[in-house]
Amino acid sequence: MANPKSWNLWHGCHKYSEGCDNCYMFYLDSLRGVSEKSAEITRTKDAFKPLAKDSKGAYKVPSGFELSINMTSDTFLEEADEWRQDMWDVIRKRPDVIFYILTKRVGRILECLPDDWGDGYENVSLNISIENQKRFDERWPIFESIPAKHKGFNLGPLLGPVDITPALSSGQIEEVHVSGEGFGGTRPCMHEWITDLSRQCEKYKVNIIVFSVGSVYIKNGFRYETGSLRMQTKWAHKTGLSRFYGRPHYNLYSPYDGHLLSDDELIVPAYNKNKCMECPAKPSCSGCTECGSCKDVVLVDADGNPVERKPAAEEDCRTRSTSLDDFR
């Protein structure tokens, strides 16, 4: 089942640095028996997902929702140059949706931005992966000079201690995500590394979300091992090292008349009481999508109070989108 929180316009990638050695996409492809497709860059059928509508004409991806782009590839791969313009066109047509872009190829970002980028799109967050101090020292000076309304880091898999204070002190970084290595990888993650990152973010009041401690976690001389991603996230929650100072503010606009959307016009996250409440990502997550992967879904707000989702509002446009041509 496709992840409802991801928008993968193309699939496949080439390993780029040591953080890619045990890439989750290669691992998951091998489990599905299609490992030969991992290094083949191909366009998917999901290219226009944010424009899809339901039978009532309402967008399936609601206003205020966050979509992670190309999590089974890299947005700035050379092989995707011919498709990337369609991605930017769709993003412009959904100024009410937040788009999260993550890349290791920081050197290609600037040349791949759209002509009207200016100082950034209001609804796009640019993020770079960092696995150790060497890669921070290499990538941050480039990333620092790239204009963007929203920026963040993903330190995963975390392979060593990293001092990111030069970036945090710049005021450009809104959120830091941290994970140990999983998905078949066993390079250990040290408790001290995450603790130090948490302290750095606390000093500058920057959100840090510890998603996972990885399959091998070393704390106080003890080695903890598990192949269960759910257990890795539970351990991450129990470390208490995440810090959250509030959601980054996005100015989002109606895709119909362009007015600035109020909070009342955006989706209010609801969570599955039986699965989400101990998830480290809950403070910054768009919430449960009721995608069908959980058998028992009880929706609650962030404090655990029962909620009911309102049905999607009907819109004037009644056509189901199948390509960008429908909107030109």
N, C-alpha and C positions, 0 to 999 in steps of 0.2 A: 504493500500500500504506500502511495506517495505521501510524503510529509506535507500536511496542509500548511505548514509555516515556512516552507521553502519554495522557491521559484527557480527551477533549474532549466535554463534555456539551452544549455549544451552539457554534454557528459564526457568525461574522460580528462586525463591530465598527464603531465610529465613530472616526475619527482624533481624537485628544485633545490632542496637543501636538506640537512640532516633531520629536520623536523618531519620530512616526508617519508622517511625510511619505512615506517609502519603506518602508512596512510589508511584512514578508516574507509575511504572509498574503494581502494584496492582490496581491502579485507572483505568488505561487504559484497563486492563483485565476485570474489572467490567463493563466498558462501552461496551465492546464487548460481554458481557454475558458469559465470561469464567473465572470467578473469582476463580473457583476451581483449575485452572491450575497454578495459581500464585506461589504456594508453592510446585509445582511438578517440579522437575528438569528433563528436557527432552532435548535430542539432537534435533537440528533443521535440516531442509533440506539445510540450508545455510552454512554448515560446510566448503565448499571449494570455497566460493564466490570469493576470490581474484584470483583464478586460472581459472575462467570462461572466455571464449573467444567468440568473435562475429563470424559472418559468414565469415569474412575475415581472421580469425585467430589472430586478435589483442586482447589483454587483455581488458576486459570491464572496469576494474579498471585501469586508466592510471597511468603512472609514475609520482610520485610527489604528488599523491592524498593521503589524510589522511582518514583512516577508524577507527572509534571508536569501540572497541571490547566489546561484551557482555553487552550492555547497558540495556538489559532486564534480567540481571542476575548478577553474580559476577564471574570474571575469576578464582578466587582462592577458590571457593566452594569445599568442600571435595567431594561432589557427582560428580564433573566434573573431578576428577583425572584421570580417565581412558580415557578421550577424549582430555586432554590438550596437549599431545604430538603431536597430529595431528595439533593443532593450531600452535605450534612452528615450525613444519615442513613446513607448508604453509608460515609462516612469513619468514623463511629462503629462500624459493623459490621466494619470491617477495621482494628482497632487494631494489627495486625501489619505494616501497610504504611505507608510514608512518603509524604505528599502535599505536593507543592511547588506553592505558589500564587504567581503573579506578577501584579502590577497596577500601573497608573499612577494608578488612581482611589483614591488613599489616603484621600481625604476620605469615601469611602463604606464603608470597611472596618468601622468600629465598628458602624454601624447594621445591617450585614449578617451579623454574627457570630451563631452560634446561642445560644440562651438559656443553655445549660450550658457555654459557652466558659470562663468563669472567667478564670484567668490563661493560658489556652491549652490546646489539645489536645497531648498528648505526641507525636503522629505527624504534626503539621502544621507546615510551615515557611512563614511569611509573608514575601514578598519584594516590593520595589517597584522599578520602573524609574526610572533617573535618567540623563538625557542630557547635562546641563551643570550649571554651578554654580547657575544660576537655579532649576532644578527641584529640586536638592538642598535649597537654602535654603527652598523652598516646601513640599516634601514631608516632609523629615526631622522638623521639629518636630511634625507631626501623627503620623507613624509612631512617633516616640519614645514617645508617650503611650499607644499601643495595646498591650495585654497580649498576649504570645505567648511560648511556650516556645522557639521558634526563629525567628530573623529573618535576612534577608539583603538584599543589593542586587544589581541587575543594571544595570550601566552599559553600555547598548547600545541604539541605536548611540551610541558616545561621540563627542560633537560639540564638546567643548572640555575644558580642564583643570578638574578638580573636586577641591576639598578636602573630603574626607569624614572628617577626623579627629574632628570633634565626635561623630559616630556611632560611630566605632571606639573612641574613648576611653570611651564609655558602657558598653562591654562587652556590648551587646545584639546586635551583628552577628557572625554565625558565619562567613559566607562572602560573598565579593564576586565576581561574574562580570563580565567585561569583553569587549566586542566592538566592532569598527569597523562601519561601515555596509556592508552587502552587499545581495544580492537586488535588483539593479538600481539601488541608490543609489550615488552617487559622492562624497558629502561626505567629505573626507579625514580620516583619523585620524593623529594625530601620535605618533611614538614617545615623545616627551617626556611626553605626557599619561599614557600607560600606565606609563612608568617611575616617574613621581611617585606614581601610585596604588599601584604595587608597593612602593615605599618606605614609604608610609603604612601599608599592611597589614603589612609586615615589622616595623615599629616596635611594633605592637600584637598581633603574632602571630595575625593573622586570615587565614584562607585567601583567596587570590585566584587565580582561574582565568581566564587570558586565552584565551578560546575562539577568537577570530578577530581579525585585524588589519583586516578590511574589504577592500573592493575597491580602495581607494586608500589607501596607507600611505606616510607621509613620514618618513624617517629619515636624519639627517645630511645633509639637503639633497637627498637622492635620493627620487624619486617611484616607488613600486612599484605596479603596477596588475595586477589579475587578476579575472576574473569567476568563477573557480573557487572554490567554497566550500572544497573540499578543500585547495587551495593556500593559501587564507587561513588555514586552521587549521594547516597545516604551518609557515607563517611565524610564526604565534603561538607554536607550540611552540619554534621556533628562537630566539625572543627571549629565552627563559630568564627571563621576568618573572613567571611563575606562582610562587606560594608556597603550600606545603601543610603544615599542622601537625597533620594528623590529621582523621579524619571526625568531624563533630559527633555527639554521643551522643544516641540516641533510646531512651527506654523504650518498648518494643513489647510488646504483650500478645497472647496466644492469642485468636483469635476464637471459640474453642469453650468453654474453661473459664476464660479471663481471667488465667491465670498469666503472670508476667513471663518473656518468652522469653530464653533464653541465646543466646550467639553461635553455639553449635552448632545451634540451631534456625532460624537465619536463612540466607538465600541467601549463598553465598560468590561474589563477582564473579569471572567468568572472561572473558577477553578474546580477541578474534580476533587472533592473532599477525600476520596479514597486513594488518591495517587499524588496530587500536586502539592499538598500542604508542607511537605518536607523537601520539596524540590528547591535546590539552591537558586534556580533561575526565576522563581516565582515573582520577586519584586519587579523585574523588568520584562516579564513575559506577557504576551497578548492574551494568555489564558487558554482554557480548554476549548477545542474546536468541535468536540463531539464527533470525532472522525470515525469512530467505530472500533478503534483498536482496544478500548477498555470495555470490559463487560458490564461493570457497575459504575455508572456515572451519577454523582450527586453534586450539583453545581452549588458553589458557595462563593462569597466574596473573599477578599484577602484576609478578613478577620474570622472566617468560618461561618458567617451567617448565610442561611439559605437564600438563593436568588433564582429568579426565573428570567430566562432570556426573552426579550421582546422579539417578535417576528420581524424579519427584514422589511423595511419600508418599501412600498411600491414606488418605482420611479417612472418618469414619463417615457423613457426609451424602453421599448418592448422587444428589441431585437437581440438575439443571442449572438455574441461576437465569436467569429472564428478566425479572423485575421485583422491586421491593423488597417487594411483597406476599408473596413466597415466604418472607421472613425475619421477618415480623411475627407 
